Amino acid sequence: MKVLPKRKEIQLDLFDKCYAFTRADETRAKGYYPYFHPIEGSEGPVVTIEGRRIIMAGSNNYLGLTAHPKVKEAAINAIKKYGSGCSGSRYLTGTLDLHVELEHRLAKFLGKEACLLYSTGFQTAQGIIPVLVQKGEYVISDKDNHASIVAGTLVAAGMNSFVSDEPNIIRYKHGDMEHLESVISKLPVDAGKLIVTDGVFSTSGEIVDLPSIITIARKYNARVMVDDAHAIGVIGKGGRGTASHFNLVNECDLTMGTFSKTFASLGGFVVGDYKVIDYLKHNAPALIFSASPTPASVAAALAALDILESQPELIDKLMYNARTMRKGLREMGYTVTDHDSAVVPVIIGDTEKVLRMWKALFDEGVFVNAFIRPGVPPGLEMLRTSYMATHEDHHLQQILDAFKKVGKKEGVI
């Protein structure tokens, strides 16, 4: 029998990789680190950072409601009535009448039978996908889906690995309906299937081809869930999201979303048929073992929903602002995507240039988001901008002026 050489003992410390991580320090040393800058005060479209007033062109506060007096008042009054937290999960002692009211209101607003709240938007997919997709069943997910969906599918894969060696997570090429049909057609006819997609993709602002997805889903006996984090309050009738945008509310099985954007708060939710929501309510570890959303968060979301329902003109203003910026940046010579949403990415295609431009824009009084590898593929490094209904024309003009000055200096335009 062949004797293998004895392995040389090398002692590795768990923290070695932490001390070897220098990328952030190197960027800080160059003076253009774009992350974790504390906001000292916010009026919505204008924030205070490092003692300076900065126009915020990177927030997902799409209707500008985080600074709305009614939203702030509702949160304060909820704390006065219920205290600062629920001190328990929804399953036991953590359900307030506020939670039930918001669930009823959201289900009605989105045209579904029932709704279930989760404590964070990121947690929501983990409270749905692994609960529905079990042994012998499949998740079919767009490759560009948000990290929260990816996390939910990984939990499903991990849970399935205890009972089967067969992978039950299938990813299809982004937006490629032919590839989607190709992969789903190869799955067992008698297996449960869930197609999951962003409604509006958070990086590009692209709106999913939901009609084609639903056509394929019905052909292969699959269900469809859409993540409308960046769609509700932005597209659809009265801001009701992707399914409403395509007149497919009845055909779309589940819609999940978050309160951290249009709803000016924190938390997540899913709407669908009553029996499906009731099943999730009694079987989702992400719900059962998490403290429930705080009274202030729920009250703020309820107030934001009131405003969304009573002032649909805010959506018109939001889309006017986004379209104005998309047109202005493109006419200036920037590469800007064509998607008609509130997210307007400016493609630069070079990491160092993105970081330098971020800092130069900040110095000009404009805050945007720097998206670099590995968050985006090579060549798609970008400055992602997003807009609010509360941006006024003078804010937009200042953003355009800053982009013009910085773009010329960097030789991008």
Number of C-alpha atoms within 10 A of each C-alpha: 3 4 5 6 6 6 6 6 6 6 6 8 8 7 8 9 10 9 7 8 10 11 9 11 11 12 14 13 10 10 12 18 18 20 10 6 9 9 13 12 13 16 16 21 22 20 19 16 17 10 10 14 16 20 24 28 24 20 19 22 26 31 27 24 28 23 16 17 10 16 25 18 14 21 22 18 15 19 16 12 10 14 13 15 15 17 14 16 18 22 15 12 12 17 18 16 9 19 23 14 13 21 21 17 17 22 20 14 14 21 16 21 16 21 27 25 28 29 24 21 23 19 21 27 29 24 25 29 26 24 21 20 21 19 19 16 19 26 28 22 23 23 15 20 20 17 11 16 24 21 17 22 26 17 18 26 24 14 16 21 14 9 11 13 9 11 16 23 18 17 19 20 13 15 19 15 16 12 14 23 18 12 14 24 13 9 16 13 12 10 13 19 25 22 23 25 27 27 29 29 22 24 19 22 23 20 20 18 16 22 15 15 23 20 13 21 20 12 12 20 14 22 21 22 24 24 29 25 28 28 29 30 26 30 26 17 18 21 22 22 26 29 27 19 19 14 13 14 19 12 15 22 20 24 26 24 30 28 26 21 25 27 32 27 24 20 25 22 27 29 26 24 14 15 11 17 19 14 13 21 22 12 16 18 15 22 24 19 13 18 21 27 26 25 27 27 27 29 25 28 28 26 23 26 22 15 18 22 15 11 12 14 13 22 24 16 17 24 22 16 22 24 20 15 22 26 13 18 22 15 12 15 13 20 18 21 16 15 17 17 24 31 31 28 29 23 20 22 18 15 18 14 16 24 24 19 24 24 21 21 21 19 13 18 19 24 25 22 20 24 23 21 13 8 11 14 11 12 13 19 25 28 24 22 26 25 28 30 24 21 22 12 11 9 18 19 14 15 23 18 15 18 24 19 14 20 19 12 12 13 8 16 17
